[in-house]
Amino acid sequence: MSNEKDLTRGNLWKGIMLFSLPLMLSNVLQVLFNMSDIAVVGKFGSANSLGAAGATATTVVLFTGFLIGMGSGVNALTAHYLGAKSEKDLRETVHSSAIVCFITGWILCAVLFFVAKPLLNLVDTKPDYIKGASLYLKIYAFGLPALALYNFGNGVLSASGDTKRPLVFLGIAGVINVLLNLFFVIVCNLDVAGVAIASITSQYISAVLIFISLVRNKGSVFVRVSELKISPEKAKKILALGVPSGCQNAIFSVANLFIQKAVNYFPKVFFDGNSAAANTDALVYDVMAAYYTACSSFMGQNFGAGKKDRMKACYWISVLYALLTGLIMGVLLVIFGEQFLSIFTNDPKVVAEGMKRLKIMGLSYAISAFMDGTIAASRGIGKSLVPTIIVISGSCVFRIIWIYTVFAHFHTVLSLYLLYPASWILTAIAEMIYFFVTYKKITANLPDPEKNGEADDSSSEADLIADKAEK
């Protein structure tokens, strides 16, 4: 069975939206299932469960974000070879990616298991939360190899235009996750350990489902167990795109660890309110992220096919969609924020504290579209290293400096949360300058098959374009 699409043809406004909708639903489901962890322990767990689960959020995103970035790298390279119609390179990329991602997952598993408690201590996690949060992270670590495999499969299928099957697989795994959450916490009284076990179980289910679908796939992208071996050349390209993308995602979490430390400065009721309100970040970001995946996939295929005009249009349409989505969702969350926060807690004081964050962040989410959309576009043309360096400077170093200067001076909620839109604006400006300069250079002598009346199917031409993108 194959649900592949040629992203180099057709109406882009319609194509990007139809491509993004299943991704959007998939991302929303993932966020809702993750929220169920917080909601279940908050409603049915022990007194410190909500805080303990909330204390793990930044660390979890640090590790999962890296794996998602690796999947983005796989997506960009796969899309490129699909657009260039280079079958040999495509097969080597898919099979090398599976092994590279799975090994990466086990490496991160070992790292998280041993650094869980030190990381929690590093950000001054409240003593009442340390035990539960540390246990959650150590159990969760064993789900990272499965998450790595799922993101590999998701990246490959999305690059081919198939965003429906990952949605189905995630939906199946997510429903199981929610049911197991309720069973382990309410029936078995396992508290935070129960939601961690439920999470990794669902991750392995989604990984197995997506891997089997690739083994059975009859289209251009597939996995054959007999061909599972690493091509050094393709592994290098995968790591060149995936590691910077993964680091880019992880960098945000490193900066957020310092922000978490600042949050710990406030009273416990504020910490709990922040933990509940932070769920909106994942909800909005992940919905907007569907357009960034679309941008990278469409850019990658059209870059491989040499279609310059469609490449630039892909970028602007994706950014506009993300901007409008972030604006609408942010405003709705501000209006209905109290009802949303009541899902996670029955304490009106916690809800009131959570609204302080929600009012600032809800009106700022849309700004991030210019930053993240431009980064995705750069990845689509094979550029990942410099955008990552820009992110490190604008969204990590800048935020840390802000914490130790602006926040250290004012020590207010406003001075803490304004660092988000400030860093997004700064980083977006730098990313956009880099992208447009690079785009102009990299497409200057790019042949347009539509104008030339032919498409180049050769592996050597695909590698020539890919190598040019890496330089």
C-alpha positions in Angstrom: 0.0 0.0 0.0 1.3 3.5 -0.9 -0.1 7.0 -0.1 2.8 8.9 -1.7 2.3 12.3 -3.3 4.3 14.2 -5.9 4.9 17.5 -4.0 6.4 19.2 -7.1 3.0 19.6 -8.9 -0.4 21.1 -8.1 -1.8 24.1 -6.2 0.5 24.9 -3.3 -2.1 26.6 -1.1 -4.3 23.5 -1.3 -1.4 21.0 -1.3 0.3 22.4 1.8 -3.0 22.6 3.7 -4.0 19.0 2.8 -0.5 17.8 3.6 -0.5 19.6 7.0 -4.0 18.6 8.3 -3.1 15.0 9.1 0.2 16.1 10.6 -1.7 18.7 12.6 -4.2 16.2 13.9 -1.3 13.8 14.7 0.5 16.5 16.6 -2.6 17.5 18.5 -3.3 13.9 19.4 0.2 13.5 20.7 -0.1 16.6 22.8 -3.5 15.6 24.2 -2.2 12.2 25.1 0.8 13.8 26.8 -1.6 16.1 28.6 -3.5 13.0 29.8 -0.4 12.1 31.7 -0.5 15.4 33.6 -4.3 15.4 33.9 -4.6 11.9 35.3 -1.8 12.3 38.0 -3.1 15.8 38.8 -6.6 14.6 39.4 -6.0 11.1 40.8 -2.4 11.0 41.9 -0.7 12.0 45.2 -0.4 15.6 46.4 2.9 16.2 44.7 2.1 14.3 41.5 1.2 17.4 39.4 4.4 19.2 40.4 6.6 16.1 39.9 5.2 15.4 36.4 5.5 19.1 35.5 9.1 19.2 36.7 10.0 16.6 34.0 8.5 18.5 31.1 11.6 20.5 30.1 13.9 17.5 30.4 11.6 15.2 28.4 11.4 17.8 25.6 15.2 18.1 25.7 15.6 14.5 24.7 12.5 13.9 22.6 13.3 17.2 20.8 16.6 15.9 19.6 15.0 12.7 18.2 12.3 14.8 16.5 15.1 16.9 14.9 16.8 13.7 13.7 13.5 12.8 12.1 13.4 16.2 10.4 16.8 15.6 8.9 15.7 12.3 7.5 12.6 14.0 6.1 14.6 16.7 4.3 17.1 14.3 2.7 14.4 11.8 1.8 12.3 14.5 0.2 15.3 15.7 -1.8 16.1 12.4 -3.4 12.4 11.8 -4.0 12.2 15.1 -5.9 15.4 14.2 -7.8 14.0 10.8 -8.6 17.2 9.2 -7.5 16.1 5.6 -6.5 19.5 4.3 -5.3 20.2 7.3 -3.1 16.7 7.1 -1.7 17.0 3.4 -0.7 20.4 4.0 0.9 19.0 7.0 2.8 16.0 5.2 4.2 17.8 2.1 5.3 20.8 4.0 6.8 18.4 6.4 8.6 16.6 3.5 10.3 19.8 2.2 11.9 21.3 5.7 12.7 18.1 6.8 14.4 17.6 3.6 16.4 21.2 3.7 17.7 20.7 7.4 18.6 17.7 6.4 20.6 19.6 3.9 22.7 22.4 6.4 23.3 20.0 9.0 24.6 18.2 6.3 26.7 21.5 5.6 28.6 22.3 9.3 29.0 18.8 10.2 30.4 18.8 7.3 32.8 22.0 8.4 34.4 21.6 12.2 34.3 17.9 12.4 35.3 18.4 13.3 39.0 21.4 15.5 38.4 19.4 17.5 35.9 16.6 18.0 38.3 18.9 19.2 41.0 20.7 21.5 38.5 17.5 23.5 38.0 16.7 23.6 41.7 13.6 21.3 41.5 11.7 21.5 44.7 12.7 18.6 47.1 9.1 17.4 47.3 9.1 16.7 43.6 12.6 15.2 43.1 11.8 11.5 43.9 8.7 11.3 41.7 10.2 13.3 38.8 13.5 11.2 38.8 11.5 8.0 38.8 9.4 9.2 35.9 12.5 10.2 33.8 14.3 6.9 34.4 11.3 4.9 33.2 10.6 7.2 30.3 14.2 6.9 29.1 13.5 3.3 27.9 10.9 4.6 25.5 13.4 6.8 23.6 14.6 4.0 21.2 11.0 3.5 20.1 10.4 7.2 19.8 13.6 7.4 17.6 12.2 4.7 15.3 8.8 6.3 15.1 10.3 9.7 14.1 12.4 8.0 11.5 9.3 6.4 10.0 7.3 9.6 10.3 10.1 11.6 8.5 10.3 9.1 5.6 6.5 8.8 5.1 6.0 12.6 5.4 8.7 13.2 2.8 6.7 11.1 0.4 3.5 13.0 1.1 2.0 10.3 3.3 0.9 12.0 6.5 -2.2 9.9 7.1 -0.7 6.6 8.3 1.4 8.2 11.0 -1.8 9.8 12.2 -3.6 6.5 12.4 -0.7 4.8 14.2 -0.4 7.6 16.7 -4.1 7.6 17.3 -4.1 3.8 18.1 -1.1 4.2 20.4 -2.5 7.3 22.1 -5.8 5.7 23.0 -3.9 2.8 24.6 -1.8 5.4 26.4 -4.8 7.1 28.0 -6.4 3.8 29.0 -3.1 2.6 30.6 -2.8 5.9 32.4 -6.1 5.4 34.0 -5.4 1.8 34.8 -1.9 2.2 36.3 -2.8 5.4 38.3 -6.4 4.7 39.5 -6.4 0.9 39.7 -2.8 0.1 40.4 -1.9 3.2 42.4 1.4 3.6 40.6 1.2 7.4 40.4 3.9 9.0 38.2 5.5 5.7 37.5 2.2 4.5 36.1 2.0 7.3 33.5 5.7 6.7 32.6 5.0 3.0 31.9 1.9 3.9 29.9 3.9 6.4 27.8 6.7 4.0 26.8 4.3 1.2 26.1 2.4 3.4 23.6 5.7 4.6 22.1 6.7 1.0 21.3 3.3 0.3 19.8 3.5 3.3 17.4 7.1 2.4 16.5 6.2 -1.2 15.6 3.2 -0.1 13.6 5.1 2.5 11.5 8.0 0.1 10.9 5.7 -2.7 9.7 4.0 -0.2 7.4 7.4 0.7 5.8 8.3 -3.0 5.4 5.0 -3.6 3.7 5.0 -0.4 1.6 4.9 -0.8 -2.2 5.8 2.8 -3.1 9.1 4.6 -3.5 10.0 4.6 0.2 10.1 1.2 2.0 12.2 -0.9 4.3 13.6 -4.3 3.4 15.2 -6.0 6.4 17.8 -7.6 4.1 18.9 -4.1 3.1 19.3 -2.7 6.6 22.9 -1.5 6.6 24.6 1.8 6.9 25.9 3.6 3.9 28.8 5.8 5.3 28.1 8.5 2.7 24.3 8.7 3.5 24.9 8.4 7.3 27.1 11.4 7.1 24.5 13.4 5.2 21.8 12.2 7.7 23.9 13.3 10.7 24.8 16.6 8.9 21.1 17.5 8.7 19.7 15.6 11.7 22.2 16.4 14.5 22.0 20.2 14.0 18.2 19.9 13.8 18.2 17.8 16.9 20.5 20.1 18.7 18.4 23.0 17.6 15.4 21.5 19.3 17.4 20.5 22.4 18.9 24.0 22.7 15.5 25.4 23.4 15.2 23.0 26.3 18.6 23.9 27.6 17.6 27.5 27.7 14.2 26.4 29.3 16.1 24.6 32.0 17.4 28.0 33.1 13.9 29.4 32.8 12.7 26.5 34.9 15.2 27.5 37.5 13.7 31.0 37.5 10.2 29.6 37.8 11.4 27.7 40.9 12.1 31.1 42.4 8.4 31.7 42.8 6.0 30.0 45.4 4.7 26.5 44.9 1.3 27.6 43.7 2.9 29.6 40.9 5.0 26.5 39.9 1.9 24.3 39.7 0.1 27.0 37.7 3.0 27.3 35.3 3.2 23.5 34.9 -0.5 23.5 33.9 -0.3 26.5 31.6 2.9 25.2 29.9 0.7 22.5 28.3 -0.6 25.2 25.9 2.9 25.7 24.5 3.1 22.1 23.2 -0.5 22.3 21.9 0.1 25.5 19.9 3.7 24.8 18.8 2.9 21.3 17.6 -0.1 22.4 15.6 2.1 25.1 14.0 4.8 22.6 13.5 2.7 20.7 10.9 3.3 23.6 8.5 7.0 23.5 9.2 7.2 19.8 8.2 5.2 20.7 5.1 7.6 23.5 4.3 10.6 21.2 4.6 9.0 18.4 2.6 7.7 20.6 -0.2 11.0 22.6 -0.3 13.0 19.4 -0.3 11.1 17.7 -3.2 11.0 20.9 -5.3 14.7 21.6 -4.6 15.5 18.2 -5.8 13.4 18.8 -8.9 15.0 22.2 -9.5 11.7 24.1 -9.3 12.8 27.5 -7.9 9.5 29.4 -8.1 7.6 26.7 -6.1 10.4 26.6 -3.5 9.9 30.3 -2.5 6.1 30.0 -2.6 6.3 26.9 -0.3 8.1 29.0 2.3 5.7 32.0 2.3 2.6 29.9 2.3 3.8 27.7 5.1 4.8 30.7 7.3 1.5 32.5 6.6 -0.5 29.4 7.6 1.5 29.0 10.8 1.2 32.7 11.6 -2.6 32.7 11.4 -2.9 29.4 13.2 -0.7 30.6 16.1 -2.7 33.9 16.3 -6.1 32.2 16.4 -5.2 29.5 18.8 -3.4 32.0 21.1 -6.4 34.3 21.3 -8.8 31.4 22.0 -6.5 30.1 24.8 -6.6 33.6 26.4 -10.4 33.8 26.2 -11.0 30.2 27.4 -7.8 29.9 29.5 -9.5 29.3 32.9 -11.6 26.4 31.5 -8.5 24.9 29.9 -6.4 25.1 33.1 -9.3 23.5 35.1 -8.6 20.3 33.2 -5.3 19.9 35.2 -6.3 21.2 38.6 -9.2 21.9 40.9 -7.4 24.7 42.8 -8.6 28.2 41.7 -5.3 29.7 42.9 -3.3 27.5 40.6 -5.6 28.4 37.7 -5.1 32.1 38.5 -1.3 31.8 38.5 -1.5 29.8 35.2 -3.5 32.6 33.6 -0.6 35.0 34.1 1.5 32.9 31.8 -1.3 32.2 29.4 -2.1 35.9 28.8 1.4 36.7 27.8 2.2 33.6 25.7 -1.2 33.4 24.0 -0.7 36.7 22.3 2.9 35.9 21.4 2.8 32.4 19.7 2.2 33.8 16.2 5.6 35.5 16.2 7.5 32.2 16.4 6.2 31.3 12.9 8.8 33.5 11.2 11.6 31.8 13.2 10.5 28.2 12.9 9.2 28.4 9.4 12.4 29.9 8.1 14.5 27.2 9.9 12.4 24.5 8.2 12.9 26.2 4.8 16.7 26.2 5.3 16.5 22.5 6.2 14.6 21.9 3.0 17.5 23.2 1.0 20.0 21.2 2.9 21.1 23.9 5.4 21.0 23.0 9.0 24.3 24.0 10.7 24.2 27.8 10.5 20.5 28.0 11.4 21.3 25.9 14.5 24.1 28.3 15.4 21.7 31.2 15.0 19.2 29.5 17.3 21.9 28.8 19.9 22.7 32.5 19.9 19.2 34.0 19.7 17.1 31.5 21.7 19.6 30.0 24.1 22.3 32.4 24.9 20.0 35.4 24.7 17.4 33.8 27.0 20.1 32.9 29.6 21.4 36.4 29.5 17.9 37.7 29.9 17.3 35.5 33.0 20.5 36.8 34.7 19.9 40.5 33.7 16.3 41.6 33.0 14.6 39.0 35.2 17.3 39.2 37.9 16.5 42.9 38.1 12.7 42.9 38.1 11.9 39.4 39.4 8.3 39.7 38.0 6.2 37.3 36.0 6.1 39.8 33.1 9.9 40.1 33.0 10.2 36.3 32.9 7.8 35.5 30.1 8.6 38.4 27.8 11.9 36.7 27.0 10.0 34.3 24.7 8.7 36.9 22.1 11.9 38.9 22.4 14.1 35.9 21.6 11.7 34.8 18.7 11.9 38.3 17.1 15.7 38.4 17.4 16.2 34.9 16.0 13.7 35.3 13.2 15.4 38.3 11.8 18.8 36.6 11.7 17.3 33.3 10.3 15.4 35.2 7.5 18.5 37.1 6.5 20.5 33.9 6.3 17.8 32.0 4.4 17.3 34.6 1.7 21.0 35.1 1.1 21.6 31.4 0.9 18.5 30.7 -1.2 19.7 33.3 -3.8 23.1 31.7 -4.0 22.0 28.1 -4.0 19.3 28.5 -6.7 21.3 30.9 -8.9 22.5 28.2 -11.3 19.9 25.6 -10.5 18.4 24.1 -13.7 14.6 24.3 -14.0 13.3 21.0 -15.5 10.0 22.6 -16.4 11.8 25.2 -18.6 14.3 22.8 -20.0 11.5 20.3 -20.8 13.1 17.4 -19.0 13.8 16.0 -15.5 17.1 14.6 -14.6 16.7 11.2 -13.0 20.4 10.5 -12.4 21.9 9.7 -9.1 24.9 11.9 -9.8 22.8 15.0 -10.4 20.9 14.4 -7.2 24.2 14.1 -5.3 25.5 17.2 -7.0 22.6 19.3 -5.7 22.8 17.7 -2.3 26.5 18.4 -2.0 26.0 22.0 -3.1 23.4 22.4 -0.4 25.8 21.1 2.2 28.6 23.5 1.3 
